[in-house]
Each structure stands twice: as structure tokens, then as C-alpha cells.
Amino acid sequence: MVQFLSQFVRHFLLSVQFFTRIPVTGRLADWVGFSPAMLRASAAHFPGVGWLVGGWVACLTACLLAYLPVGGFSPLVAAVWGTAFGVLLTGAFHEDGLADVFDGLGGSPDRERALVIMKDSRVGAFGAIAMVLMLLGKVSLLALLGSVSGPLLCAALFVAHVVSRTWPLLLIRWMPHVGDLAGSKSKPLADQISGKSLCAAFTWCFLGLFLMAYVQDLTHFIDLGAVNETQDEPLLSAFGSALAASGLAFLIMWRWFWRRLQGFTGDCLGATQQVCELAFYLGLALSL
């Protein structure tokens, strides 16, 4: 049992080290260690990283809403700073993948040429436009949710970060890795994710959903009558709609990658996370 817990913590910390800018250094990094097999196993904790990033972003957002003037542009300010903090925590890791994917797939209809463009570290017009629209979409939807309810906004941030980091693992499970394996930062993840690791990832996700539902008491989160006098649907159903929207976004991305690339790259994982997160916010906003 002790060995299992030790391995669990090491894999989780390696996932934090790989997917975020949160420092895991010094003696702690030495204890965690590294190997391609460990990094492959750490993919199971990708939604756990969502717990960490989403939790911190939600906490900062809650603090800003608590101390900013009530009403006005306060939800917008909190949404902007919360989004910026999330980017800081991850080092724009997923946003970079989004830009590379749209540069490659938008820049050329040819599969091989698209893969070459995606490896280029420079950001082109398609990538820049995609990043700007993604950030604007996030901030606007988060500000809208915050104008409805501060706790709703914080819950949405936490759950969206967890759920959106679960969907990309299905790409690894269902699709082959394509591109230059030797130079790919996702090479250790390219050998497919095991069923055991996938179960662990979904456990992280389900626990996040359960925690949010239990702690926040969703049915009393906001007065739905204040939003729509004819709407009796509990907010739990609204989060279900958000989850469905995120899943639909994943299926669209999966089909797009399969049709254009016949597989995935590391950039595809980051792009999928970003699109699924945005779709979660949009689905939640529409359901209200």
C-alpha cells in the first residue's frame, strides 16, 4: 500500500512538472525521478492537474469577486485575471498547441505539409487568430457566468479544467501518434494509454464532479428564477449540458484530426483541451 501511494504521488508530481510551470525541483524532483515509462503513466493524472490549476484559478477568482466592487465590470475583471493566472500556471502549454494546430491545419490542406507547419515554433496568422478568439471567448463567457453568480463562475472554472483535461486522453487511446516521434515532446505518451491509466483519469474526473456537486449544493447555487422565471431545471442539469457540450467538442476535434492527420500529435492534445474547456463554458451559459 505504501509503495502504491508513493508511486501514485510520484506520477502525479511528474504530471504537474510536465504540464505546468508549478516548480517541482531540487530534492523533490530527485525523489520523483523520470523515465519515459513514468511520463507515460503520469498521463493518468492529467485531470488531476486540472484539479490543481482549476482550483487555484477558482480561488483567485473568488478572492477577486469578494474584494472588487459589487456589480459593474467586476465579473469581467475577475474573468480576465483568472484566465491570465491559468495561462501563467501552465506556461501557455495548451494555448501553444492550439496555435500550432490551427496554423498547420489552416495553413495547408496537405497532411505532410500541415505536420511540418505544426512543428514550426513561429506563430502564423491562423494560430494568432485562434488564440485571440479562444481567449476572448473564454473571458466573455466567464464574465457572463460571473454576472449570474460568483459561486457558479468558480465551480465552472474548477470543473471545466478537470473535464477538459480528461477528453484528450481518449485521443491517445483511440488514435495513433503521427509526426516526428523522435523530436516530439509527446513521444512518451504516444504508445497509447493503458486501460488502467484511463480508469484512473476518469476517477479524477468523476471525483471532481462529485466534489463540486456535494460541496456547492448545486440545487441552491443560484436562484434560477432570477434568470428565467419559467425555468425549473436544477443547476445540476445545467452542468450536465455543459459536460455534453464539452464531449461534443471532443468528438468534433477527434473527427477533424482523423480526417486531416489520421492521428494526433502533442499539439492536438493541447488544442483539444482548450476547445473542450471553451465548449464547457458555452454549454453551461446556454443551458441557463
TAJO-V264273 format. One record per residue. PSI is psi in radians with two decimals (999 if undefined). OMEGA is omega in degrees with one decimal (NA if undefined). D_FIRST is the distance of its C-alpha to the first C-alpha in Angstrom with 2 decimals. Layout:
<<PSI | OMEGA | D_FIRST> <PSI | OMEGA | D_FIRST>>
//
This chain:
<<-0.75 | 178.6 | 0.00> <-0.72 | 179.4 | 3.80> <-0.68 | 178.4 | 5.37> <-0.80 | 179.7 | 5.04> <-0.69 | 178.5 | 6.24> <-0.76 | 178.8 | 8.54> <-0.67 | 178.9 | 9.86> <-0.84 | -178.5 | 10.41> <-0.71 | -179.8 | 12.36> <-0.77 | 179.1 | 14.20> <-0.68 | 178.4 | 15.35> <-0.80 | -179.7 | 16.44> <-0.58 | 176.3 | 18.34> <-0.66 | 176.1 | 19.91> <-0.73 | 176.1 | 21.10> <-0.73 | -179.3 | 22.56> <-0.66 | -175.7 | 24.19> <-0.67 | -171.3 | 25.72> <-0.08 | -179.4 | 26.88> <3.08 | 173.7 | 28.05> <0.16 | 176.8 | 29.98> <2.16 | -172.2 | 27.51> <2.17 | 169.4 | 27.20> <1.55 | -169.0 | 24.03> <-3.13 | 174.5 | 25.79> <-2.42 | -178.0 | 26.07> <-0.58 | 178.8 | 23.18> <-0.75 | 178.3 | 20.80> <-0.67 | 177.4 | 22.10> <-0.69 | 179.5 | 21.84> <-0.68 | 179.6 | 18.14> <-0.79 | -179.6 | 17.63> <-3.12 | 179.0 | 19.81> <2.47 | 169.6 | 21.56> <2.73 | 177.1 | 22.29> <-0.64 | 179.5 | 23.83> <-0.69 | 178.3 | 20.81> <-0.73 | 179.9 | 18.62> <-0.65 | 176.7 | 21.43> <-0.75 | 179.3 | 21.64> <-0.51 | -177.6 | 18.00> <-0.27 | 178.3 | 18.60> <-0.45 | 178.2 | 21.26> <-0.36 | -177.1 | 18.76> <0.21 | 177.2 | 18.67> <-0.80 | 174.5 | 22.46> <-0.49 | 175.5 | 22.73> <-0.61 | 173.3 | 20.28> <-0.61 | 175.5 | 22.91> <-0.63 | 173.7 | 25.34> <-0.82 | -174.8 | 23.61> <-0.92 | -177.9 | 24.19> <-0.84 | -180.0 | 27.71> <-0.65 | 179.0 | 28.85> <-0.78 | 179.7 | 27.65> <-0.74 | 179.7 | 29.55> <-0.73 | 178.3 | 32.58> <-0.69 | 178.7 | 32.68> <-0.79 | 178.4 | 32.53> <-0.75 | 179.6 | 35.36> <-0.74 | 178.9 | 37.34> <-0.72 | 178.8 | 37.00> <-0.74 | 179.1 | 38.21> <-0.77 | 179.7 | 41.13> <-0.54 | -178.8 | 42.16> <-0.55 | -174.6 | 42.04> <-0.27 | 175.9 | 44.35> <2.76 | 176.8 | 46.59> <2.51 | -178.8 | 49.76> <2.34 | 177.4 | 49.32> <-2.88 | 179.4 | 50.56> <-2.34 | -177.6 | 52.46> <0.19 | -177.8 | 50.56> <-0.78 | 177.1 | 47.49> <-0.62 | 178.6 | 45.22> <-0.77 | 178.0 | 46.50> <-0.80 | 179.5 | 45.84> <-0.67 | 179.9 | 42.29> <-0.73 | -179.5 | 41.73> <-0.86 | -177.5 | 43.12> <-0.61 | 176.3 | 41.17> <-0.74 | 177.8 | 37.91> <-0.74 | 178.7 | 38.43> <-0.68 | 179.0 | 39.33> <-0.69 | 177.3 | 36.22> <-0.72 | 177.4 | 34.05> <-0.69 | 178.6 | 35.96> <-0.74 | -178.6 | 35.47> <-0.62 | -177.1 | 31.69> <-0.09 | -177.4 | 31.47> <0.51 | -178.4 | 34.41> <0.54 | -176.3 | 36.22> <-0.80 | -177.2 | 33.85> <-0.60 | 176.2 | 34.31> <-0.63 | 176.8 | 37.93> <-0.72 | 177.1 | 38.69> <-0.71 | 178.0 | 37.39> <-0.80 | -179.4 | 39.57> <-0.76 | -179.6 | 42.60> <-0.72 | -179.8 | 42.14> <-0.82 | -178.0 | 41.81> <-0.55 | 173.4 | 44.94> <-0.81 | -176.4 | 46.82> <-0.93 | -175.5 | 46.08> <-0.44 | 176.0 | 46.54> <-0.41 | -174.7 | 49.33> <-0.33 | -178.6 | 51.06> <2.39 | 175.8 | 51.59> <-0.22 | -178.9 | 51.67> <2.29 | -175.4 | 50.95> <-0.87 | -176.1 | 47.33> <-0.71 | 178.7 | 47.46> <-0.68 | 178.7 | 49.34> <-0.71 | 179.2 | 46.91> <-0.64 | 177.7 | 43.98> <-0.76 | 179.8 | 46.00> <-0.69 | -178.5 | 46.76> <-0.47 | 178.9 | 43.12> <-0.27 | -179.2 | 42.30> <2.24 | -177.6 | 45.06> <-0.28 | 179.7 | 43.79> <2.56 | -179.8 | 46.97> <2.20 | 179.1 | 47.07> <-3.00 | -176.5 | 49.92> <-0.79 | -178.0 | 51.75> <-0.72 | 179.7 | 49.54> <-0.75 | -179.7 | 46.35> <-0.76 | 178.9 | 47.95> <-0.74 | -179.6 | 49.27> <-0.76 | -179.7 | 45.94> <-0.76 | -179.8 | 44.15> <-0.82 | -179.3 | 46.92> <-0.64 | 178.8 | 46.98> <-0.82 | -179.8 | 43.19> <-0.72 | 177.3 | 43.19> <-0.71 | 178.7 | 46.25> <-0.78 | 178.9 | 44.76> <-0.92 | -175.5 | 41.58> <-0.74 | -177.9 | 43.49> <-0.75 | -179.6 | 46.10> <-0.70 | 178.6 | 43.70> <-0.69 | 177.0 | 41.51> <-0.67 | 178.1 | 44.71> <-0.80 | 178.6 | 45.83> <-0.68 | 178.9 | 42.63> <-0.53 | 178.0 | 42.87> <-0.40 | 176.2 | 46.45> <-0.84 | -178.5 | 45.33> <2.28 | 176.6 | 42.51> <-0.85 | 177.2 | 40.50> <-0.61 | 177.1 | 37.34> <-0.76 | 179.3 | 37.82> <-0.80 | -178.4 | 37.95> <-0.72 | 178.0 | 34.75> <-0.72 | 179.6 | 32.85> <-0.73 | 179.0 | 34.35> <-0.84 | -178.0 | 33.30> <-0.89 | -175.2 | 29.63> <-0.70 | -178.5 | 29.41> <-0.69 | 179.1 | 31.59> <-0.61 | 179.2 | 29.49> <-0.88 | -176.4 | 26.35> <-0.75 | -176.3 | 28.22> <-0.32 | 176.8 | 30.31> <0.00 | 175.8 | 27.35> <-0.74 | -177.3 | 26.04> <-0.75 | -177.5 | 29.30> <-0.44 | -179.8 | 29.62> <-0.45 | 176.7 | 26.52> <-0.48 | 173.0 | 28.64> <-0.76 | 179.3 | 31.23> <-0.64 | -178.0 | 28.82> <-0.68 | -169.9 | 27.96> <-0.28 | -172.4 | 31.58> <2.67 | 174.9 | 33.67> <2.65 | 174.3 | 34.14> <2.37 | -179.4 | 34.14> <2.89 | 179.6 | 37.73> <-2.84 | -176.4 | 39.52> <1.69 | -179.2 | 39.11> <-0.63 | -176.0 | 35.62> <-0.58 | -178.2 | 36.35> <0.18 | -175.1 | 37.15> <2.36 | 177.0 | 34.84> <-0.27 | 179.4 | 32.25> <0.18 | -177.3 | 30.33> <-0.82 | -179.4 | 30.40> <-0.33 | 180.0 | 26.63> <-0.01 | -168.6 | 26.31> <-0.11 | -176.1 | 29.20> <0.33 | -177.1 | 27.61> <2.54 | 179.3 | 26.59> <2.42 | -177.5 | 23.37> <2.77 | 177.2 | 21.14> <-0.61 | 178.3 | 20.87> <-0.76 | 179.3 | 17.09> <-0.65 | 179.4 | 17.75> <-0.68 | 176.4 | 20.66> <-0.70 | 178.1 | 18.77> <-0.69 | 179.5 | 16.38> <-0.77 | 179.7 | 19.64> <-0.47 | 174.6 | 21.32> <-0.78 | 174.2 | 18.51> <-0.80 | -176.2 | 19.20> <-0.84 | -178.2 | 22.85> <-0.65 | 177.3 | 22.82> <-0.64 | 176.9 | 20.88> <-0.75 | 177.5 | 23.55> <-0.73 | -179.4 | 26.29> <-0.74 | -179.9 | 24.98> <-0.79 | -179.6 | 24.64> <-0.76 | -178.5 | 28.14> <-0.67 | -176.6 | 29.61> <-0.85 | -173.5 | 28.13> <-0.73 | -172.3 | 28.81> <-0.20 | -179.0 | 32.17> <1.27 | -168.5 | 33.60> <-0.59 | -175.7 | 35.18> <-0.25 | 177.6 | 38.04> <0.35 | -175.3 | 39.44> <-0.81 | 175.8 | 38.57> <2.86 | 174.9 | 42.17> <1.72 | -177.4 | 45.40> <-0.46 | 179.0 | 45.88> <-0.48 | 178.9 | 49.45> <-0.38 | 179.0 | 50.18> <-0.77 | -178.4 | 49.29> <1.97 | -173.0 | 51.01> <-0.37 | -177.9 | 52.83> <0.03 | -174.2 | 52.62> <2.09 | -179.7 | 48.89> <0.02 | -176.8 | 46.77> <2.24 | 178.1 | 43.66> <2.71 | -176.1 | 40.58> <-0.41 | 176.5 | 38.85> <-0.66 | 177.1 | 35.74> <-0.58 | 177.7 | 37.98> <-0.72 | 176.8 | 39.02> <-0.53 | 174.2 | 35.48> <-0.69 | 176.7 | 35.26> <-0.68 | 177.7 | 38.40> <-0.71 | 177.9 | 36.93> <-0.71 | 178.7 | 33.91> <-0.70 | 178.5 | 36.40> <-0.69 | 177.8 | 38.50> <-0.71 | 177.9 | 35.58> <-0.67 | 177.3 | 34.77> <-0.71 | 177.3 | 38.45> <-0.70 | 177.2 | 38.54> <-0.78 | -179.2 | 35.69> <-0.65 | 177.7 | 37.68> <-0.77 | 179.0 | 40.75> <-0.75 | 179.0 | 39.03> <-0.80 | -179.9 | 37.51> <-0.70 | 179.8 | 40.97> <-0.83 | -178.8 | 42.59> <-0.66 | -179.3 | 40.38> <-0.70 | -179.0 | 40.77> <-0.67 | -174.9 | 44.53> <-0.62 | -172.6 | 45.07> <-0.28 | -173.4 | 42.47> <0.56 | 179.8 | 41.07> <-2.86 | -179.0 | 37.63> <2.80 | 171.0 | 35.84> <3.05 | 176.8 | 35.49> <-0.61 | 177.8 | 33.28> <-0.59 | 179.0 | 36.12> <-0.62 | 178.6 | 35.99> <-0.79 | 179.3 | 32.43> <-0.72 | 179.4 | 33.60> <-0.70 | 179.4 | 36.77> <-0.73 | 178.3 | 34.98> <-0.77 | -178.0 | 32.76> <-0.79 | -177.9 | 35.94> <-0.70 | 179.7 | 37.97> <-0.60 | 176.1 | 35.33> <-0.80 | 179.2 | 34.91> <-0.73 | -179.7 | 38.69> <-0.60 | 177.8 | 39.01> <-0.84 | -179.9 | 36.57> <-0.72 | -178.2 | 38.83> <-0.76 | 179.2 | 41.92> <-0.70 | 178.4 | 40.72> <-0.77 | -179.4 | 39.86> <-0.77 | -179.6 | 43.22> <-0.62 | -177.1 | 45.18> <-0.35 | 179.1 | 43.55> <999 | NA | 44.70>>
//
